[in-house]
Amino acid sequence: MTDPDTRSRILNNAIRAPSSHNTQPWIFSLAGDDINLFADRTRALPANDPDDRELTISCGCALMALRVAAAGEGCGTRIALLPDKDDPDLLARITLIGDPESGLAPLAPLLAQRQTYRKGFDGRPVPEDARDALIAAATAEGAWLVPVEDDADRHKAADLVARGDEEQWGDPAWRRELAAWMHPRRTGDGLTLPWLTIPVAQLVVRSFDMGNGVAARDEELAEHSPLLTVLGTEGDTVADWIAAGQALQNLLLTGVHAGLQGSYLNQPVQVARLRPELGKLTGRPGHPQILLRMGYPEEILPLSPRRPLKEVVENAPGPDRP
Ligand SMILES: Cc1cc2nc3c(=O)[nH]c(=O)nc-3n(C[C@H](O)[C@H](O)[C@H](O)COP(=O)(O)O)c2cc1C
């Protein structure tokens, strides 16, 4: 049986996982050496993510982070994905058992170094071996990662990002939802965007369509990012979304190991109409899940907040648990 301090350290590291709008849409329910990972749908984003696809990807990130954190503590993990067909919120049951998964322990200290870097990266290109390691990290978790390298394709991807921005910012419900997660009184979750100052930001985001300005900025970021990649999966089911999340976390940590950070330009995946167009750019069948730019950051930014463990961890009820 893993001692409570070790388990707390593992969970504290796991919750450093990224999540859309920093919603942290996860609950960990403890039962002996089992940790049940539940989707917390009270933290869903109906305008941005109507199918809970990104919510599930975020939980997949937390699952991978937990596996890595356990390995860092010398613990192995046995994972049952979607173990209860009557409970779609129960995404995974993790049993802390046996030897650490090979190759994961060196990634554990990097969990607290990974951060979403929304600024422009420095100009250095990403070397081929680092790029190949990112691809391998995604493949190892059952997803694929396709770099958008050709100039014409990159231009098309940047155009899709700009069109996605214009569509999202033109939708008052989407803006209200974003503004709600930028609330100045939020403490353990939510977003700060470097180019907007809270609390003015929240008011501005809620009230004005800034689509044109944001689109121009994002288009520029997409065009000039050292590495632009599409993370995708063969299918588009809950299991695929969990795989995408695990792959995302794995590749982000692999990137940090090489000095890289990542940032998201997911608009052409979030706007359903644009998703097949992004898919075409990858030149392969399957479903784009994340559009990610990666590069060398110019500075270390303050880490984004997390809710305290006591808010995301609960004890499973009694021995009759499912
Ligand atoms: C599935 C998923 C989708 C995301 N989509 C976006 C996005 O479209 N734009 C963005 O700026 N950040 C996006 N993020 C990054 C989150 O906002 C970020 O992880 C969160 O604010 C926590 O910050 P951190 O990554 O620095 O720890 C996404 C993260 C995940 C896991």
The ligand as an SDF file (V2000), in Angstrom:
LIG
                    3D

 31 33  0  0  0  0  0  0  0  0999 V2000
   -7.0690   20.1270  -24.3930 C   0  0  0  0  0  0  0  0  0  0  0  0
   -6.4490   21.4720  -24.1970 C   0  0  0  0  0  0  0  0  0  0  0  0
   -6.8110   22.5290  -25.0240 C   0  0  0  0  0  0  0  0  0  0  0  0
   -6.2260   23.7850  -24.8570 C   0  0  0  0  0  0  0  0  0  0  0  0
   -6.5670   24.7870  -25.7130 N   0  0  0  0  0  0  0  0  0  0  0  0
   -5.9480   25.9770  -25.6160 C   0  0  0  0  0  0  0  0  0  0  0  0
   -6.2110   27.0040  -26.5560 C   0  0  0  0  0  0  0  0  0  0  0  0
   -7.0030   26.8360  -27.4910 O   0  0  0  0  0  0  0  0  0  0  0  0
   -5.5710   28.2020  -26.4180 N   0  0  0  0  0  0  0  0  0  0  0  0
   -4.6730   28.4030  -25.4050 C   0  0  0  0  0  0  0  0  0  0  0  0
   -4.0960   29.4870  -25.3330 O   0  0  0  0  0  0  0  0  0  0  0  0
   -4.3940   27.4460  -24.4970 N   0  0  0  0  0  0  0  0  0  0  0  0
   -5.0000   26.2470  -24.5810 C   0  0  0  0  0  0  0  0  0  0  0  0
   -4.7120   25.2510  -23.6880 N   0  0  0  0  0  0  0  0  0  0  0  0
   -3.7460   25.5180  -22.6160 C   0  0  0  0  0  0  0  0  0  0  0  0
   -4.4310   25.7870  -21.2870 C   0  0  0  0  0  0  0  0  0  0  0  0
   -5.0690   27.0350  -21.2930 O   0  0  0  0  0  0  0  0  0  0  0  0
   -3.3830   25.6750  -20.1630 C   0  0  0  0  0  0  0  0  0  0  0  0
   -2.9650   24.3410  -20.0860 O   0  0  0  0  0  0  0  0  0  0  0  0
   -3.9100   26.1050  -18.8130 C   0  0  0  0  0  0  0  0  0  0  0  0
   -4.2060   27.4660  -18.8180 O   0  0  0  0  0  0  0  0  0  0  0  0
   -2.9230   25.8110  -17.6980 C   0  0  0  0  0  0  0  0  0  0  0  0
   -1.7010   26.4820  -17.9330 O   0  0  0  0  0  0  0  0  0  0  0  0
   -0.3270   25.6910  -18.0830 P   0  0  0  0  0  0  0  0  0  0  0  0
   -0.4300   24.8200  -19.3020 O   0  0  0  0  0  0  0  0  0  0  0  0
    0.7060   26.7740  -18.2450 O   0  0  0  0  0  0  0  0  0  0  0  0
   -0.1060   24.8640  -16.8570 O   0  0  0  0  0  0  0  0  0  0  0  0
   -5.2730   23.9880  -23.8390 C   0  0  0  0  0  0  0  0  0  0  0  0
   -4.9050   22.9160  -23.0000 C   0  0  0  0  0  0  0  0  0  0  0  0
   -5.4790   21.6720  -23.1920 C   0  0  0  0  0  0  0  0  0  0  0  0
   -5.0570   20.5280  -22.3130 C   0  0  0  0  0  0  0  0  0  0  0  0
  1  2  1  0
  2  3  1  0
  2 30  2  0
  3  4  2  0
  4  5  1  0
  4 28  1  0
  5  6  2  0
  6  7  1  0
  6 13  1  0
  7  8  2  0
  7  9  1  0
  9 10  1  0
 10 11  2  0
 10 12  1  0
 12 13  2  0
 13 14  1  0
 14 15  1  0
 14 28  1  0
 15 16  1  0
 16 17  1  0
 16 18  1  0
 18 19  1  0
 18 20  1  0
 20 21  1  0
 20 22  1  0
 22 23  1  0
 23 24  1  0
 24 25  2  0
 24 26  1  0
 24 27  1  0
 28 29  2  0
 29 30  1  0
 30 31  1  0
M  END
$$$$
